[in-house]
């Protein structure tokens, strides 16, 4: 039977189980896991001790005793292996699964549920993410529209490779993925310093222009460096989510004179 929901990607997920699952996640991740109620999901991240983002995720609590760290980019095998080294004596098991991700109908924002067939559904408001076990070929039209909505909402995905970005560069406070009123976690000191003292020079931006952009490091015609996280081409324009120097939109428009800054997703 063909699914009524178009496939958009394969998604990696770290399944966190055991009596200490919440305590483990609260100690490791930058968001407030204690505030994650059953039947909900939240933005969260895992930082290096130096404060760089090595995993970005939707952390879901579907209410069945598991926590699901649904990774947004990065290298799932590397993250799983590194995170497993911190289990120590806790009653926690970390499994790595890969789901078929499909674009679903509108669903209440931040709601997570497990359906009888095992499908996990995350509500995004105007859409929903459905995670199932059957891997099917992605629908390029649905995939393009999904990426475009991510760009417009300021929802980043990590590129592969070593951690490059500090939390402000990915708009983690804008997303609610960094907490400052909980206990210690890796990278907390740097995250707090950037929050209270500022000084980080990069921010997440939604860019629109006539010329195509490729994902990865990008240098404008005047030599200014940026990083293109995602880009979607229309017939007459391109929209992209980039990490760019933290200056006002009119100045960025001057630097990247072929493009217009639509939004800056600040802290």
C-alpha positions in Angstrom: 0.0 0.0 0.0 1.4 3.4 -1.0 1.8 5.9 1.8 -0.3 9.1 1.3 2.6 11.1 2.8 5.5 12.0 0.5 9.0 10.9 1.6 11.5 13.7 2.0 14.6 12.2 3.6 16.2 9.5 5.7 16.6 10.8 9.3 19.1 9.5 12.0 17.8 9.2 15.5 19.6 8.4 18.8 17.1 6.4 21.0 17.8 7.1 24.7 16.3 4.5 27.0 16.6 3.4 30.7 15.7 4.7 34.1 18.4 7.4 33.9 17.5 8.5 30.3 16.2 11.9 31.3 19.0 12.5 33.9 21.6 11.6 31.2 20.1 13.9 28.6 19.7 16.8 31.1 23.4 16.5 32.0 24.7 16.3 28.4 22.4 18.5 26.3 22.2 22.3 26.3 18.3 22.6 26.5 16.2 22.0 29.6 15.2 18.3 29.3 13.4 18.4 32.6 10.9 20.8 31.0 10.1 18.3 28.2 6.7 16.8 29.0 5.4 13.5 27.6 3.8 14.0 24.2 6.1 16.9 23.3 9.3 17.8 21.5 11.9 20.6 21.9 14.9 21.9 20.1 18.1 20.8 21.8 21.8 20.5 21.1 25.0 18.8 22.3 28.0 21.0 22.6 31.7 20.4 22.8 33.5 21.5 26.0 34.6 24.6 24.0 30.9 25.4 23.3 30.7 24.4 19.6 27.6 22.6 18.4 28.4 19.0 17.6 24.8 17.8 17.4 21.6 19.6 16.7 18.3 17.9 17.3 14.6 17.7 17.9 14.4 15.9 21.2 11.1 14.1 21.4 9.3 12.5 24.4 6.5 10.5 22.8 5.3 9.3 26.2 6.4 5.6 25.9 9.5 5.9 28.1 12.0 6.8 25.4 13.7 10.0 24.4 14.3 10.4 20.7 17.2 12.7 19.6 16.2 13.3 16.0 19.4 14.7 14.5 19.4 17.6 12.1 22.5 16.9 10.0 26.0 16.2 11.2 27.4 12.7 11.4 25.1 10.4 13.3 27.6 7.5 13.7 30.2 9.9 15.2 27.7 11.6 17.5 26.4 8.2 18.7 29.8 6.8 19.4 31.0 10.0 21.2 27.8 10.3 23.3 28.0 6.7 24.3 31.3 7.3 26.1 29.5 9.5 28.7 27.0 6.8 29.8 29.4 5.5 32.4 27.5 3.8 35.3 24.1 5.3 34.4 21.2 3.0 33.5 21.0 4.2 29.9 21.2 2.6 26.5 21.8 4.6 23.4 20.6 3.1 20.1 21.0 4.5 16.6 18.1 4.2 14.2 17.4 5.5 10.8 13.8 6.5 9.9 12.1 7.3 6.7 10.9 10.9 7.1 7.7 11.9 5.4 6.0 15.3 5.2 2.7 15.1 7.0 -0.4 17.3 7.5 -0.5 20.3 9.8 -0.2 19.4 13.4 0.0 21.2 16.8 3.5 22.8 17.3 5.8 21.0 19.6 3.6 17.9 20.0 5.1 14.4 19.6 3.2 11.1 19.5 3.8 7.5 18.7 1.1 5.9 16.5 0.1 2.2 16.8 2.2 1.1 13.8 5.3 2.7 15.4 5.3 5.9 13.4 6.5 8.9 15.4 4.9 12.2 14.5 6.2 15.6 15.4 3.9 18.6 15.0 5.4 21.7 13.4 2.2 23.8 13.2 1.8 24.3 9.5 3.2 20.8 8.8 4.3 17.6 10.6 7.2 15.2 10.4 6.4 11.6 10.2 9.1 9.0 11.0 8.4 5.5 9.9 10.4 2.3 9.3 9.9 1.9 5.6 12.6 3.6 3.6 11.3 4.9 0.3 12.6 7.1 -2.5 12.3 10.8 -1.7 9.8 12.9 -3.5 11.9 15.8 -5.0 9.0 18.3 -5.0 8.0 17.6 -1.4 11.7 17.6 -0.4 12.3 21.0 -2.0 9.2 22.5 -0.3 10.2 21.1 3.0 13.7 22.6 2.8 12.2 25.9 1.8 10.0 26.0 4.9 13.0 25.2 7.0 14.9 28.1 5.4 12.0 30.6 6.0 11.6 29.5 9.6 15.3 29.7 10.4 15.6 26.0 11.1 19.2 25.0 10.5 20.9 21.7 9.8 24.5 21.0 10.6 26.9 20.3 7.8 29.1 17.2 8.0 32.6 17.4 9.5 34.1 18.8 12.6 32.0 21.3 14.7 32.2 24.8 13.2 29.6 26.9 14.9 28.9 28.4 18.3 25.3 28.6 19.5 24.6 32.2 18.3 25.7 31.4 14.8 22.8 28.9 14.5 20.2 30.9 16.4 20.0 28.4 19.2 18.6 30.8 21.7 16.0 31.9 19.0 15.0 28.2 18.8 15.0 27.6 22.6 17.8 25.1 22.4 20.1 26.6 25.1 19.1 26.9 28.8 20.9 29.1 31.4 18.9 28.2 34.5 19.8 24.5 34.7 22.8 22.6 36.0 26.1 22.1 34.2 26.5 20.6 30.8 29.3 20.5 28.3 30.0 23.9 26.8 27.8 25.8 29.3 30.5 28.3 30.3 31.1 29.4 26.7 27.3 29.5 25.9 26.7 31.6 29.0 29.6 34.0 28.2 28.2 34.6 24.7 24.7 35.1 26.1 25.6 37.6 28.8 28.6 39.3 27.3 27.9 38.9 23.6 30.8 39.4 21.1 30.1 36.6 18.7 30.2 38.0 15.2 28.1 35.5 13.2 24.3 35.1 13.0 21.8 33.0 11.1 20.2 34.7 8.1 17.6 34.0 5.5 18.9 35.2 2.1 17.1 35.7 -1.2 18.7 36.5 -4.6 18.8 35.9 -8.3 22.0 33.8 -8.4 22.3 30.1 -7.3 24.2 29.2 -4.1 26.0 26.0 -3.3 26.0 24.6 0.2 29.2 25.0 2.2 31.8 27.8 2.7 31.0 30.9 0.6 33.0 34.1 0.0 31.2 37.1 -1.5 32.7 39.3 -4.2 34.3 41.6 -1.6 35.9 38.8 0.3 33.5 38.5 3.2 33.2 34.9 4.4 29.9 33.1 5.2 28.6 29.5 5.2 25.6 28.3 3.2 23.7 25.7 5.3 20.8 25.2 2.8 19.8 26.6 -0.5 16.7 26.1 -2.7 16.5 27.4 -6.3 13.3 28.8 -7.8 13.0 29.5 -11.5 13.9 33.2 -11.0 15.6 33.3 -7.5 17.4 31.4 -4.8 16.5 31.3 -1.1 19.2 30.2 1.4 19.9 29.9 5.1 23.4 31.1 5.8 25.7 31.9 8.7 27.0 35.4 8.1 28.8 38.2 10.0 26.6 39.9 12.6 25.8 43.3 11.0 22.5 44.9 10.2 20.5 43.8 7.1 21.2 46.8 5.0 25.0 46.3 5.5 24.7 42.7 4.5 22.8 43.7 1.4 25.7 45.9 0.5 28.2 43.1 1.1 26.2 40.5 -0.8 25.0 42.8 -3.5 23.3 40.1 -5.5 21.2 39.1 -2.5 18.6 40.5 0.0 18.5 39.6 3.7 14.9 38.6 4.4 15.4 37.7 8.2 18.1 37.6 10.8 17.4 34.9 13.4 19.1 36.5 16.3 19.4 35.3 19.9 
